Amino acid sequence: MWGMIATWRMALEGVSQAVNDLKISGDAGDAIEQAIKQVEDFPYYKSVGYGGLPNEHMQVELDAAYLDGDNFDFGAVCALKDFANPISVARSLSKLSVNNVLVGEGAALYAHQAGFERKNMLTERAKIHYYNRLHDMKTSQQLSPYAGHDTVGMVALDQKEHMVAGTSTSGLFMKKAGRVGDSPFIGSGLYVDSQIGGATATGLGEDLMKGLVSYEIVRQMKEGYSPQEACERVVYDITNTLKKRRQQAGDISVVALNAEGKWGAASNIENFSFVVATEQTPLTVYRIHPQNDGHMELEKADKKWLDDYLAERMKPLEMK
């Protein structure tokens, strides 16, 4: 049995390559790292890795996490600057017995000493986005977070029944320096137990953390709910709780895979997409349409939608 699920269509190419390895007894940890690295290295995905959108001081700060479902070894970096592939740094930290989560200068120092590639992660394209936002702010003094929230998160299951989860993001556009969302936090951005399953989340980190959504999905799978049921229940519950107590809820989207290769996904927004491939499910990109009762309608993305998604992200930019 093998399988892999990931947030957003941007994960398609990475997952496509990774599942080819999983089919021939590849390791779940390698699959996660290599698939996320492919997203991190693609400069047109403006919410992850190279090309990620900067904070309010035009600095790219990256967050990533890696969790092994066999032994709960984990590693995470927060607000890492000037290093490529934060997922690889996070995986390296997971092999340590202590000092598993490093932030800012400490994370950069570790990455340097461990021999990871130093790289200016701010692209010219990201600078255009930044200056265009400053232009827009001249007519609107209220700085709202970038609407994408497109963290890439993945869960993988290999034929040895080994499960791993990983995340990587540049966080909210124009965030405060040092701001960290849910992505590198175990329980919120990701959680996995090889005996049960795993989940990962994307959206507004400040609200995702309020519900520890990834852990809660795995907990509910342990109680007997299917991955789809667990995802729907958790998204519906946290969304409605936040609306009742705080009058609003941010974007919340999740995906999950259990130890039997069954999967699920849910969201409180219309534009969420995800990628999944298992022994039973061919590699597919789905779009989610949330229903009023908390259930999800899943639609297979057609070629036009897939092509338009990429074209939109790669279209030429002009300075305003």
MILO-361271 format. One record per residue (C-alpha): residue number from 1; y negated, z negated, x negated. Coordinates in steps of 0.02 Angstrom, whole numbers, plus 50000, padded with zeros to 5 digits. Layout:
<sites>
+-----+-------+-------+-------+
|  nr |    c2 |    c3 |    c1 |
+-----+-------+-------+-------+
| NUM |     Y |     Z |     X |
...
+-----+-------+-------+-------+
</sites>
This chain:
<sites>
+-----+-------+-------+-------+
|  nr |    c2 |    c3 |    c1 |
+-----+-------+-------+-------+
|   1 | 50000 | 50000 | 50000 |
|   2 | 49826 | 50043 | 49938 |
|   3 | 49653 | 50064 | 50011 |
|   4 | 49466 | 50062 | 49979 |
|   5 | 49312 | 50042 | 50087 |
|   6 | 49128 | 50051 | 50040 |
|   7 | 48956 | 50041 | 50117 |
|   8 | 48853 | 50199 | 50141 |
|   9 | 48889 | 50383 | 50115 |
|  10 | 48821 | 50367 | 49937 |
|  11 | 48988 | 50289 | 49888 |
|  12 | 49087 | 50446 | 49936 |
|  13 | 49102 | 50528 | 49766 |
|  14 | 49144 | 50365 | 49677 |
|  15 | 49274 | 50314 | 49805 |
|  16 | 49349 | 50489 | 49804 |
|  17 | 49386 | 50475 | 49618 |
|  18 | 49443 | 50293 | 49628 |
|  19 | 49571 | 50322 | 49765 |
|  20 | 49653 | 50457 | 49661 |
|  21 | 49691 | 50320 | 49535 |
|  22 | 49744 | 50195 | 49668 |
|  23 | 49871 | 50322 | 49732 |
|  24 | 49958 | 50321 | 49563 |
|  25 | 49961 | 50132 | 49538 |
|  26 | 49783 | 50112 | 49473 |
|  27 | 49705 | 49939 | 49464 |
|  28 | 49589 | 49879 | 49602 |
|  29 | 49466 | 49806 | 49476 |
|  30 | 49453 | 49970 | 49381 |
|  31 | 49432 | 50063 | 49545 |
|  32 | 49287 | 49951 | 49598 |
|  33 | 49198 | 49959 | 49431 |
|  34 | 49214 | 50146 | 49408 |
|  35 | 49166 | 50190 | 49587 |
|  36 | 49011 | 50079 | 49583 |
|  37 | 48961 | 50144 | 49412 |
|  38 | 48958 | 50319 | 49483 |
|  39 | 48833 | 50263 | 49615 |
|  40 | 48731 | 50168 | 49486 |
|  41 | 48718 | 50321 | 49374 |
|  42 | 48658 | 50442 | 49509 |
|  43 | 48467 | 50440 | 49499 |
|  44 | 48437 | 50504 | 49676 |
|  45 | 48507 | 50348 | 49760 |
|  46 | 48350 | 50244 | 49759 |
|  47 | 48426 | 50075 | 49800 |
|  48 | 48557 | 50058 | 49663 |
|  49 | 48555 | 50068 | 49474 |
|  50 | 48463 | 50206 | 49382 |
|  51 | 48326 | 50269 | 49496 |
|  52 | 48324 | 50109 | 49598 |
|  53 | 48156 | 50066 | 49674 |
|  54 | 48050 | 49938 | 49579 |
|  55 | 47974 | 49771 | 49626 |
|  56 | 47789 | 49747 | 49661 |
|  57 | 47751 | 49754 | 49474 |
|  58 | 47844 | 49920 | 49454 |
|  59 | 47992 | 49838 | 49366 |
|  60 | 48171 | 49880 | 49413 |
|  61 | 48272 | 49720 | 49435 |
|  62 | 48457 | 49743 | 49470 |
|  63 | 48586 | 49629 | 49551 |
|  64 | 48774 | 49649 | 49547 |
|  65 | 48932 | 49547 | 49575 |
|  66 | 49119 | 49562 | 49547 |
|  67 | 49255 | 49453 | 49626 |
|  68 | 49442 | 49457 | 49594 |
|  69 | 49544 | 49412 | 49747 |
|  70 | 49697 | 49354 | 49650 |
|  71 | 49617 | 49210 | 49554 |
|  72 | 49437 | 49206 | 49617 |
|  73 | 49367 | 49251 | 49447 |
|  74 | 49190 | 49307 | 49477 |
|  75 | 49036 | 49363 | 49386 |
|  76 | 48860 | 49407 | 49439 |
|  77 | 48693 | 49459 | 49368 |
|  78 | 48527 | 49436 | 49455 |
|  79 | 48361 | 49520 | 49415 |
|  80 | 48436 | 49610 | 49265 |
|  81 | 48312 | 49728 | 49180 |
|  82 | 48336 | 49875 | 49063 |
|  83 | 48526 | 49885 | 49062 |
|  84 | 48635 | 50018 | 49140 |
|  85 | 48784 | 49976 | 49251 |
|  86 | 48757 | 49796 | 49304 |
|  87 | 48928 | 49799 | 49389 |
|  88 | 49009 | 49811 | 49218 |
|  89 | 48907 | 49663 | 49155 |
|  90 | 48959 | 49564 | 49308 |
|  91 | 49142 | 49607 | 49281 |
|  92 | 49128 | 49551 | 49100 |
|  93 | 49057 | 49384 | 49157 |
|  94 | 49203 | 49361 | 49276 |
|  95 | 49319 | 49343 | 49126 |
|  96 | 49228 | 49185 | 49068 |
|  97 | 49275 | 49010 | 49123 |
|  98 | 49093 | 48957 | 49142 |
|  99 | 48921 | 49040 | 49140 |
| 100 | 48979 | 49165 | 49271 |
| 101 | 48809 | 49196 | 49351 |
| 102 | 48662 | 49243 | 49240 |
| 103 | 48485 | 49285 | 49289 |
| 104 | 48336 | 49375 | 49215 |
| 105 | 48313 | 49356 | 49028 |
| 106 | 48478 | 49263 | 49012 |
| 107 | 48572 | 49406 | 49094 |
| 108 | 48486 | 49533 | 48981 |
| 109 | 48523 | 49431 | 48825 |
| 110 | 48707 | 49419 | 48872 |
| 111 | 48716 | 49606 | 48909 |
| 112 | 48637 | 49644 | 48739 |
| 113 | 48752 | 49528 | 48644 |
| 114 | 48904 | 49597 | 48736 |
| 115 | 48858 | 49774 | 48684 |
| 116 | 48810 | 49848 | 48852 |
| 117 | 48697 | 50001 | 48857 |
| 118 | 48511 | 49964 | 48855 |
| 119 | 48418 | 50089 | 48963 |
| 120 | 48249 | 50108 | 49048 |
| 121 | 48304 | 50109 | 49229 |
| 122 | 48135 | 50161 | 49301 |
| 123 | 48135 | 50348 | 49336 |
| 124 | 47987 | 50463 | 49364 |
| 125 | 48048 | 50488 | 49541 |
| 126 | 48046 | 50301 | 49573 |
| 127 | 47868 | 50293 | 49506 |
| 128 | 47815 | 50423 | 49634 |
| 129 | 47890 | 50317 | 49773 |
| 130 | 47797 | 50167 | 49704 |
| 131 | 47626 | 50251 | 49693 |
| 132 | 47649 | 50330 | 49864 |
| 133 | 47682 | 50157 | 49936 |
| 134 | 47522 | 50093 | 49855 |
| 135 | 47431 | 50239 | 49937 |
| 136 | 47504 | 50193 | 50106 |
| 137 | 47453 | 50012 | 50083 |
| 138 | 47270 | 50063 | 50079 |
| 139 | 47280 | 50086 | 50267 |
| 140 | 47402 | 49944 | 50298 |
| 141 | 47379 | 49780 | 50206 |
| 142 | 47545 | 49711 | 50269 |
| 143 | 47680 | 49740 | 50139 |
| 144 | 47846 | 49761 | 50227 |
| 145 | 48011 | 49776 | 50133 |
| 146 | 48080 | 49949 | 50105 |
| 147 | 48181 | 49999 | 50256 |
| 148 | 48336 | 50056 | 50161 |
| 149 | 48424 | 49896 | 50106 |
| 150 | 48560 | 50012 | 50040 |
| 151 | 48667 | 49896 | 49935 |
| 152 | 48829 | 49978 | 49882 |
| 153 | 48974 | 49860 | 49915 |
| 154 | 49159 | 49897 | 49899 |
| 155 | 49329 | 49817 | 49927 |
| 156 | 49487 | 49888 | 49849 |
| 157 | 49674 | 49854 | 49870 |
| 158 | 49799 | 49920 | 49745 |
| 159 | 49988 | 49943 | 49753 |
| 160 | 50017 | 49776 | 49668 |
| 161 | 49933 | 49689 | 49817 |
| 162 | 49784 | 49649 | 49706 |
| 163 | 49614 | 49651 | 49792 |
| 164 | 49439 | 49656 | 49715 |
| 165 | 49263 | 49666 | 49786 |
| 166 | 49102 | 49720 | 49703 |
| 167 | 48918 | 49750 | 49741 |
| 168 | 48766 | 49827 | 49657 |
| 169 | 48585 | 49847 | 49712 |
| 170 | 48404 | 49858 | 49658 |
| 171 | 48356 | 49754 | 49810 |
| 172 | 48204 | 49774 | 49920 |
| 173 | 48068 | 49895 | 49870 |
| 174 | 47909 | 49806 | 49817 |
| 175 | 47997 | 49637 | 49815 |
| 176 | 47922 | 49489 | 49725 |
| 177 | 47972 | 49479 | 49543 |
| 178 | 48133 | 49379 | 49529 |
| 179 | 48180 | 49399 | 49712 |
| 180 | 48368 | 49403 | 49739 |
| 181 | 48455 | 49445 | 49902 |
| 182 | 48633 | 49418 | 49960 |
| 183 | 48719 | 49549 | 49853 |
| 184 | 48766 | 49445 | 49699 |
| 185 | 48809 | 49289 | 49798 |
| 186 | 48992 | 49253 | 49832 |
| 187 | 49018 | 49224 | 50018 |
| 188 | 48863 | 49318 | 50074 |
| 189 | 48861 | 49487 | 49986 |
| 190 | 49049 | 49491 | 49956 |
| 191 | 49209 | 49392 | 49970 |
| 192 | 49392 | 49433 | 49941 |
| 193 | 49559 | 49343 | 49942 |
| 194 | 49708 | 49453 | 49896 |
| 195 | 49819 | 49359 | 50019 |
| 196 | 49701 | 49394 | 50164 |
| 197 | 49574 | 49531 | 50131 |
| 198 | 49395 | 49561 | 50081 |
| 199 | 49224 | 49603 | 50150 |
| 200 | 49054 | 49656 | 50087 |
| 201 | 48883 | 49669 | 50166 |
| 202 | 48721 | 49768 | 50158 |
| 203 | 48554 | 49745 | 50243 |
| 204 | 48417 | 49615 | 50237 |
| 205 | 48484 | 49489 | 50112 |
| 206 | 48380 | 49344 | 50175 |
| 207 | 48466 | 49357 | 50345 |
| 208 | 48639 | 49399 | 50280 |
| 209 | 48638 | 49240 | 50177 |
| 210 | 48602 | 49136 | 50333 |
| 211 | 48775 | 49177 | 50400 |
| 212 | 48882 | 49189 | 50241 |
| 213 | 48944 | 49345 | 50328 |
| 214 | 49071 | 49408 | 50201 |
| 215 | 49162 | 49242 | 50189 |
| 216 | 49156 | 49221 | 50377 |
| 217 | 49239 | 49391 | 50404 |
| 218 | 49380 | 49346 | 50284 |
| 219 | 49399 | 49175 | 50367 |
| 220 | 49417 | 49257 | 50536 |
| 221 | 49545 | 49381 | 50468 |
| 222 | 49642 | 49229 | 50406 |
| 223 | 49638 | 49162 | 50584 |
| 224 | 49722 | 49321 | 50644 |
| 225 | 49581 | 49437 | 50693 |
| 226 | 49592 | 49617 | 50637 |
| 227 | 49461 | 49678 | 50512 |
| 228 | 49371 | 49772 | 50652 |
| 229 | 49371 | 49622 | 50767 |
| 230 | 49311 | 49506 | 50628 |
| 231 | 49170 | 49624 | 50578 |
| 232 | 49111 | 49646 | 50757 |
| 233 | 49119 | 49461 | 50797 |
| 234 | 49022 | 49409 | 50642 |
| 235 | 48884 | 49540 | 50658 |
| 236 | 48863 | 49504 | 50844 |
| 237 | 48858 | 49316 | 50817 |
| 238 | 48734 | 49310 | 50673 |
| 239 | 48621 | 49441 | 50752 |
| 240 | 48610 | 49349 | 50917 |
| 241 | 48593 | 49179 | 50834 |
| 242 | 48446 | 49239 | 50731 |
| 243 | 48363 | 49321 | 50881 |
| 244 | 48379 | 49162 | 50983 |
| 245 | 48317 | 49044 | 50847 |
| 246 | 48196 | 49156 | 50751 |
| 247 | 48155 | 49292 | 50879 |
| 248 | 48216 | 49430 | 50763 |
| 249 | 48360 | 49483 | 50652 |
| 250 | 48356 | 49598 | 50502 |
| 251 | 48476 | 49742 | 50466 |
| 252 | 48655 | 49678 | 50452 |
| 253 | 48802 | 49793 | 50411 |
| 254 | 48976 | 49748 | 50348 |
| 255 | 49141 | 49827 | 50300 |
| 256 | 49310 | 49744 | 50276 |
| 257 | 49487 | 49783 | 50217 |
| 258 | 49636 | 49668 | 50238 |
| 259 | 49790 | 49644 | 50130 |
| 260 | 49890 | 49762 | 50242 |
| 261 | 49768 | 49906 | 50215 |
| 262 | 49687 | 49893 | 50386 |
| 263 | 49498 | 49909 | 50391 |
| 264 | 49345 | 49878 | 50496 |
| 265 | 49156 | 49896 | 50498 |
| 266 | 49009 | 49841 | 50604 |
| 267 | 48820 | 49849 | 50605 |
| 268 | 48668 | 49805 | 50710 |
| 269 | 48579 | 49967 | 50662 |
| 270 | 48609 | 50149 | 50709 |
| 271 | 48601 | 50232 | 50539 |
| 272 | 48739 | 50138 | 50447 |
| 273 | 48877 | 50241 | 50366 |
| 274 | 49031 | 50193 | 50266 |
| 275 | 49173 | 50271 | 50168 |
| 276 | 49356 | 50226 | 50186 |
| 277 | 49523 | 50289 | 50120 |
| 278 | 49696 | 50210 | 50137 |
| 279 | 49876 | 50269 | 50144 |
| 280 | 49852 | 50289 | 50332 |
| 281 | 49671 | 50349 | 50334 |
| 282 | 49619 | 50503 | 50235 |
| 283 | 49454 | 50492 | 50141 |
| 284 | 49324 | 50488 | 50279 |
| 285 | 49140 | 50449 | 50302 |
| 286 | 49103 | 50364 | 50467 |
| 287 | 48940 | 50332 | 50558 |
| 288 | 48923 | 50178 | 50667 |
| 289 | 48844 | 50170 | 50839 |
| 290 | 48828 | 49988 | 50895 |
| 291 | 48856 | 49952 | 51080 |
| 292 | 48765 | 49821 | 51182 |
| 293 | 48921 | 49713 | 51199 |
| 294 | 48945 | 49700 | 51011 |
| 295 | 49081 | 49832 | 50996 |
| 296 | 49061 | 49982 | 50881 |
| 297 | 49082 | 50166 | 50915 |
| 298 | 49137 | 50256 | 50757 |
| 299 | 49097 | 50438 | 50728 |
| 300 | 49166 | 50545 | 50587 |
| 301 | 49022 | 50620 | 50490 |
| 302 | 49027 | 50809 | 50493 |
| 303 | 48988 | 50922 | 50345 |
| 304 | 48811 | 50955 | 50403 |
| 305 | 48771 | 50770 | 50411 |
| 306 | 48848 | 50741 | 50240 |
| 307 | 48751 | 50884 | 50164 |
| 308 | 48588 | 50831 | 50248 |
| 309 | 48610 | 50654 | 50184 |
| 310 | 48617 | 50713 | 50005 |
| 311 | 48482 | 50845 | 50026 |
| 312 | 48362 | 50716 | 50098 |
| 313 | 48385 | 50603 | 49947 |
| 314 | 48367 | 50745 | 49822 |
| 315 | 48219 | 50835 | 49897 |
| 316 | 48067 | 50858 | 49784 |
| 317 | 47933 | 50723 | 49793 |
| 318 | 47746 | 50742 | 49780 |
| 319 | 47617 | 50611 | 49738 |
| 320 | 47504 | 50572 | 49885 |
+-----+-------+-------+-------+
</sites>
